[in-house]
Amino acid sequence: MGPNLPASFNRRRLLAAMGLGAAAVGSAPLLAACGGGSSGVSGDSGGSGGSGSKPTISQWYHQYGEAGTQQAVMRYAKAYPDATVKVQWTPGDYTSKLNSGLLSSSGPDVFESSVNIDQVKSNQVVDMTDVIGDLKSDYTEADLKSCTVDGKIYGVKIVDDMGVLYYRKSLLSKAGIQPPTTIDELISASQELTTSNQKGLFIGNDAGVTPSFGGGSLLGPILWTVGSDYLTADNKVGFTSNEVMQSFEKMRQLFNTKSILLGAPTDWWDPSSFTQGLAAMQWCGLWAMPGIQKALGDDFGVVAWPKFSSTVGKPSTFAGGWTSMVSAKAKDVEAAKAFTKWLWIDNTADQEDFNLSYGFHIPPRKSLAAKATKLQSGPAADALKIFNDYAIASNTAWTAKMNSAYADAATAIVRQGGDVESNLNKAAKVVDSELQRLFG
């Protein structure tokens, strides 16, 4: 087994953390830890009840930790009038079971995951461009990019997650500090807010750069803060520029100030360090906002991860979440696509219910998110604006092997004082090799 992550975290760590897709998050041990206590596949199912001439659709989900979610998706399935929908709820290592299922005749017709180029190249998933149709403009650019390979859309986003920098208003006000908008301001604020019993900033017990045990929260923002990304638009290595090297040097500077919290009882994805006063600021997910609000009332605000400087880069956050896809081995591909459209495009009431009644997430359709009551005001509205303006999509060509090499370099640089250029160039060789495998 991997780390003992709380059940409420499973959707976050699997796909939302760092804005990476399942192919990049990688290892089965970690994914297994996100699903719950059982390694078996649930036999629970739902359906419209009728048979006759109606097709039967098998729909797979991983095990969400948010109470009520399983009952909700069973309810949605039962309400669909045009097919019998059987829901498979999958505890344990969902990704391994899904990968096996997609190769077999007994796998899912409709499933949740994230789009990756290997699935597309091996013809495991079907083109969903016609399902989105004229509604492309109702999705953010980041959501569309995360589902697109070679100009074709291979999934429909069903939930959006993101990160924000939470800060205690009272603590910043007392210190005469404005919420940071640049990395230098962040470093300065973290130092000024550090006291004998409180650190200025929490970005994870790994300093945000080591994916093992749920870390690596800042592997993306280190690049995005200077306007770079893991890969360039034409699928070349994106992390070896002078600007990226300067960003890594700033992260190491932040680490060396000793103003960031390390060794906390929980990690970056849990807000306890922030709500219990162990840190004045914390990088965490939107999912944590209800708990923070309950603990702190209105004594908190949110901003995006800061841009590098007043002239370089821009604010950022990750665009994570889940995507509904159709297997190329579906018993009836058109019926599976029709069900996906009914539930995740047309059925806005259930989309809002799924995103905001059990957890706290953003409905992917912009028109729906804009009118969702829980996202209308306060920090939640600020977060929605950050997502719409600054979210960075996962890259469908970024693989687990690439991510491991890049994370090793980031860890060596930030936490171990390694040479910036040589470590990034070492990672770049691995990424180049993977890109050659994918694109020739």
C-alpha positions in Angstrom: 0.0 0.0 0.0 1.0 3.6 -0.4 0.5 6.4 2.0 -2.5 6.5 4.3 -4.4 9.4 2.7 -7.8 10.4 4.0 -10.8 9.2 2.0 -11.9 12.7 1.4 -8.7 13.4 -0.5 -8.9 10.7 -3.2 -10.2 12.8 -6.1 -7.7 15.5 -5.3 -4.5 13.5 -5.2 -5.3 11.4 -8.1 -6.0 14.0 -10.7 -6.3 17.5 -9.3 -3.0 17.8 -7.4 -0.5 19.7 -9.5 -2.9 19.8 -12.5 -1.5 16.5 -13.7 -3.4 13.7 -15.3 -3.5 10.1 -14.2 -0.8 9.1 -16.6 1.6 11.6 -15.0 0.6 10.9 -11.4 1.6 7.4 -12.1 2.2 4.6 -9.6 -0.3 2.1 -8.6 0.7 2.2 -4.9 -0.2 5.9 -4.5 -3.4 5.6 -6.5 -4.4 2.6 -4.3 -4.1 4.8 -1.3 -6.5 7.3 -2.6 -9.4 4.9 -3.0 -10.3 3.6 0.4 -9.7 0.4 2.3 -10.7 -2.3 -0.1 -8.8 -3.5 -3.2 -11.9 -5.1 -4.7 -14.4 -3.8 -7.2 -17.8 -2.9 -5.9 -20.7 -4.8 -7.4 -23.2 -2.0 -6.7 -25.1 -0.9 -9.7 -27.9 1.4 -10.6 -30.1 1.6 -13.7 -33.3 2.8 -15.2 -34.8 -0.6 -14.4 -36.2 -1.3 -17.8 -34.7 -3.7 -20.3 -36.5 -4.6 -23.6 -34.9 -2.7 -26.5 -32.9 -0.4 -24.3 -29.2 -0.7 -24.4 -27.2 -1.4 -21.2 -24.3 0.9 -20.3 -21.6 0.1 -17.8 -20.3 3.3 -16.0 -17.2 3.2 -13.8 -16.2 5.6 -11.0 -13.4 5.5 -8.5 -14.4 5.6 -4.9 -15.1 9.2 -3.9 -14.6 9.9 -0.2 -17.3 12.5 0.0 -20.4 11.3 1.7 -23.4 11.0 -0.5 -21.5 10.9 -3.8 -22.1 7.2 -4.5 -25.8 7.6 -3.8 -25.9 10.6 -6.1 -24.4 8.9 -9.1 -26.7 5.9 -8.7 -29.6 8.3 -8.7 -28.4 10.0 -11.9 -28.0 6.6 -13.6 -31.5 5.5 -12.6 -33.0 8.7 -14.0 -31.7 8.2 -17.5 -34.6 7.2 -19.7 -32.8 5.8 -22.8 -30.7 3.0 -21.3 -30.1 0.8 -18.3 -27.1 2.3 -16.7 -25.1 0.0 -14.3 -22.8 1.9 -12.0 -19.6 0.2 -10.9 -18.1 1.9 -7.8 -14.4 1.0 -7.5 -12.5 1.0 -4.2 -8.8 0.5 -4.1 -6.5 0.8 -7.2 -9.0 2.2 -9.7 -6.3 3.1 -12.3 -5.0 -0.5 -12.6 -8.5 -1.9 -12.8 -9.4 0.7 -15.4 -6.4 0.0 -17.5 -7.2 -3.7 -17.4 -10.8 -3.1 -18.1 -10.1 -0.9 -21.2 -8.2 -3.9 -22.7 -11.0 -6.4 -22.1 -14.5 -7.0 -23.4 -15.9 -6.7 -19.8 -14.6 -3.2 -19.1 -16.6 0.0 -18.9 -18.6 1.7 -21.6 -18.3 5.1 -19.8 -15.7 5.9 -17.2 -14.0 8.8 -15.4 -10.3 9.4 -15.8 -8.1 12.0 -17.6 -7.2 12.2 -21.2 -3.7 11.0 -22.1 -2.0 10.5 -25.4 -1.1 6.9 -24.9 -4.8 5.9 -24.6 -5.6 7.9 -27.7 -2.7 6.4 -29.7 -3.7 2.9 -28.7 -7.3 3.5 -29.7 -8.8 2.9 -26.3 -11.0 5.9 -26.2 -13.3 7.6 -28.7 -13.5 11.1 -30.1 -16.1 13.1 -28.2 -15.8 16.4 -30.2 -19.3 16.0 -31.5 -20.6 15.6 -28.0 -19.3 19.0 -27.0 -20.4 20.4 -30.3 -21.2 24.1 -30.2 -20.8 24.4 -26.4 -17.0 24.6 -26.6 -17.2 28.3 -25.7 -18.9 27.3 -22.4 -15.7 25.6 -21.2 -12.5 27.2 -20.1 -9.5 27.0 -22.4 -7.7 24.9 -19.8 -10.5 22.3 -19.6 -10.6 22.0 -23.4 -6.8 21.7 -23.6 -6.7 18.9 -21.0 -9.1 16.8 -23.1 -7.7 17.5 -26.5 -5.2 15.4 -28.6 -4.4 16.4 -32.2 -7.3 18.8 -32.3 -9.9 16.2 -31.2 -11.7 16.2 -27.8 -11.7 12.9 -26.1 -13.6 13.6 -22.9 -16.1 15.9 -21.1 -14.9 17.5 -17.9 -17.3 16.6 -15.0 -15.6 18.3 -12.1 -12.9 21.1 -11.8 -10.5 21.4 -8.9 -7.9 24.1 -8.3 -5.5 25.4 -5.7 -5.3 28.8 -4.0 -3.0 30.5 -1.6 -5.0 30.9 1.6 -4.0 33.7 4.0 -5.2 34.9 7.4 -6.5 38.4 6.9 -5.9 39.4 10.6 -2.3 38.2 10.6 -1.4 40.0 7.4 -3.2 43.2 8.6 -1.4 43.1 11.9 2.0 42.8 10.2 1.1 45.5 7.6 1.5 43.0 4.8 -0.6 42.9 1.6 -1.4 39.5 0.0 1.6 38.6 -2.1 1.5 39.1 -5.8 5.1 38.3 -6.7 7.5 35.6 -5.5 9.7 38.1 -3.8 6.7 39.4 -1.9 5.8 35.9 -1.0 9.2 35.2 0.4 9.2 38.5 2.3 5.7 37.8 3.7 6.6 34.3 4.8 9.6 35.6 6.7 7.7 38.5 8.4 4.8 36.3 9.4 7.1 33.6 11.0 7.1 33.7 14.8 8.3 31.3 17.5 5.1 29.2 17.3 4.0 29.9 13.7 5.6 29.6 10.3 4.8 32.0 7.5 3.8 29.5 4.8 2.9 25.9 4.3 3.3 24.3 0.9 3.7 20.7 2.0 6.1 18.7 4.1 8.2 18.2 1.0 8.5 21.9 0.3 6.2 21.4 -2.6 8.6 19.5 -4.9 8.5 15.7 -4.1 5.4 13.8 -5.3 5.9 10.8 -3.0 3.3 10.5 -0.2 1.0 13.2 -1.7 3.5 16.0 -2.2 4.8 17.9 -5.2 2.2 20.6 -5.0 4.3 23.3 -6.6 6.0 21.4 -9.4 3.7 23.2 -11.8 3.6 26.7 -10.2 7.4 26.9 -10.2 7.2 26.9 -14.0 3.9 28.8 -14.5 5.1 31.7 -12.3 7.6 32.6 -15.1 5.2 31.8 -17.9 6.7 28.4 -18.8 5.2 24.9 -18.6 6.3 21.3 -18.4 6.2 21.1 -22.2 6.0 23.8 -24.9 3.0 24.1 -27.3 4.9 22.1 -29.9 5.8 19.3 -27.3 9.4 20.2 -26.5 11.0 20.4 -23.0 9.6 23.5 -21.3 11.7 23.7 -18.1 15.3 24.5 -19.1 15.1 28.3 -19.8 17.0 30.9 -17.8 13.7 32.1 -16.4 12.8 28.7 -15.0 16.3 28.3 -13.5 15.7 31.7 -11.7 12.4 30.4 -10.5 14.0 27.3 -9.0 16.7 29.5 -7.3 13.9 31.5 -5.7 12.2 28.4 -4.5 15.4 27.3 -2.9 15.8 30.7 -1.4 12.3 30.3 0.1 13.2 26.9 1.5 16.4 28.2 3.0 14.6 31.0 4.9 13.3 28.4 7.3 10.0 30.3 7.2 8.0 27.4 5.6 6.3 24.8 7.7 7.9 21.3 7.5 7.0 18.2 9.5 3.3 19.1 9.9 0.8 16.5 11.1 -1.0 16.7 7.8 0.1 17.6 4.3 -0.7 20.5 1.9 -4.0 19.1 0.8 -5.4 19.2 4.3 -6.1 22.7 5.8 -5.5 21.8 9.4 -2.1 23.5 9.6 -3.7 26.7 8.4 -6.8 26.5 10.6 -4.9 25.5 13.7 -2.4 28.4 13.4 0.7 26.5 12.4 1.1 28.7 9.3 -0.2 32.1 8.4 -0.5 31.2 4.7 -1.1 27.8 3.0 -1.3 26.6 -0.6 -4.2 24.2 -0.6 -7.2 23.2 -2.8 -10.6 24.8 -3.2 -12.0 21.6 -1.7 -10.7 22.8 1.7 -12.7 26.1 1.7 -15.8 24.9 3.6 -13.6 23.6 6.5 -11.6 26.7 6.6 -14.7 28.9 6.6 -16.1 26.8 9.4 -13.0 27.2 11.5 -12.0 30.8 10.7 -15.2 32.5 9.7 -14.4 35.4 7.4 -10.8 35.7 8.6 -9.2 34.5 5.4 -8.7 35.4 1.8 -7.4 33.7 -1.3 -5.1 34.6 -4.1 -3.5 32.7 -7.0 0.1 31.5 -6.8 2.0 34.7 -7.4 3.7 35.7 -10.7 7.5 35.8 -10.6 7.9 39.5 -10.7 6.1 42.7 -11.8 7.4 42.1 -15.3 7.8 38.3 -15.6 5.1 35.7 -15.6 1.6 35.8 -14.3 -0.5 34.3 -11.5 -1.5 30.7 -11.8 -3.3 27.7 -10.4 -3.7 24.1 -11.6 -6.8 22.9 -13.5 -7.5 19.5 -12.2 -10.5 17.3 -11.7 -12.1 14.4 -13.6 -13.2 13.8 -17.1 -15.9 11.4 -18.5 -14.7 9.3 -21.4 -16.1 6.5 -23.6 -14.3 3.3 -24.2 -13.6 2.3 -27.8 -14.7 -1.2 -26.7 -18.1 0.0 -25.5 -20.9 -2.3 -26.5 -22.8 0.6 -28.0 -20.5 3.6 -28.5 -23.2 5.9 -29.7 -25.4 5.0 -26.7 -22.5 5.6 -24.3 -21.8 9.0 -25.9 -25.5 10.0 -25.7 -25.6 9.1 -22.0 -22.4 11.2 -21.4 -24.0 14.1 -23.1 -27.2 13.8 -21.2 -25.5 13.7 -17.8 -22.4 15.9 -18.1 -23.5 18.5 -20.7 -27.3 18.8 -20.7 -28.2 17.9 -17.1 -26.9 21.0 -15.4 -28.9 20.4 -12.2 -27.1 17.1 -11.5 -23.8 18.7 -12.5 -24.2 21.4 -9.9 -25.3 18.8 -7.4 -22.3 16.6 -8.1 -19.8 19.4 -7.7 -21.3 21.4 -4.8 -23.6 19.2 -2.7 -21.1 16.7 -1.3 -17.7 18.4 -1.8 -16.7 21.9 -3.0 -15.6 22.0 -6.6 -16.3 24.0 -9.8 -18.9 22.8 -12.3 -16.9 22.8 -15.6 -19.5 24.6 -17.7 -18.8 28.3 -17.2 -22.4 29.3 -17.5 -23.3 26.9 -14.7 -20.4 27.9 -12.4 -21.3 31.6 -12.9 -24.7 31.1 -11.4 -24.0 28.5 -8.8 -25.1 30.0 -5.5 -22.1 28.7 -3.4 -19.7 30.4 -5.8 -21.4 33.8 -5.9 -19.6 35.7 -3.2 -16.6 36.0 -0.9 -13.4 33.9 -1.3 -15.4 31.3 -3.3 -16.1 33.9 -6.0 -12.5 35.1 -5.9 -11.4 31.5 -6.4 -13.7 31.0 -9.4 -12.3 34.2 -11.0 -8.7 32.9 -10.4 -9.7 29.6 -12.1 -11.3 31.2 -15.1 -8.4 33.7 -15.5 -5.3 31.7 -14.6 -5.8 27.9 -14.5 -3.2 25.9 -16.4 -4.3 22.7 -18.1 -2.6 19.3 -17.7 -0.7 18.3 -20.8 -2.0 15.1 -22.3 1.6 14.2 -23.4 3.1 14.5 -20.0 3.8 10.9 -18.7 4.7 9.4 -15.4 8.3 8.8 -16.5 8.6 12.5 -17.4 7.1 13.6 -14.1 9.4 11.4 -12.1 12.6 12.7 -13.7 11.4 16.4 -13.4 10.4 15.9 -9.7 13.8 14.3 -9.0 15.5 17.4 -10.3 13.2 19.7 -8.4 13.9 17.8 -5.2 17.6 17.8 -5.7 17.6 21.6 -6.4 15.2 22.9 -3.7 15.8 20.5 -0.8 19.3 19.3 -1.4 21.0 22.3 -2.8 21.9 20.7 -6.1 23.0 22.6 -9.2 20.0 24.0 -11.0 21.1 23.8 -14.6 22.7 20.3 -14.5 19.7 18.8 -12.7 17.2 20.2 -15.1 19.2 19.2 -18.1 19.4 15.6 -16.7 15.6 15.6 -16.4 15.3 17.1 -19.9 17.1 14.1 -21.4 14.5 11.7 -19.9 11.7 13.9 -21.2 13.2 14.1 -24.6 13.4 10.3 -24.8 9.8 10.0 -23.9 8.8 12.6 -26.4 10.7 10.7 -29.1 8.7 7.6 -28.1 5.4 9.5 -28.4 6.0 11.6 -31.4 9.1 10.2 -33.2 
